[in-house]
Amino acid sequence: MRQEINIQDGQVLVSLYGSLYVEEAAVLRQKLLMHIDKGYSRFLVNLSNVDYIDSSGLGVLVAIHKRSLQHGGSVAITGLKGTVKELFELTRLNKVFDVQ
């Protein structure tokens, strides 16, 4: 899995590519928490190039969402499609996140 993380207008833009499994999820969690520690609380996560995400990947998104809310921020998800979209709907995470 490849990831690009950029800051634009005070928002953390996260683009993920490939499949998000437990090993990559731990690294992603660490990187995103570092941004929260630096004072960023608004995240936009683009999943349009992700073909699979496991429970640990979903867990990272939920953890970042919870932490960002505690700091007055939010996590928005874009690009849901295929299996990943079905997984969000099945787990009802499409009701938790701001899905664009």
Summary of the structure (lengths in Angstrom):
residues: 100
radius of gyration: 12.2
end to end distance: 22.4
largest distance: 33.9
contacts: 299
relative contact order: 0.18
helix: 45%
strand: 36%
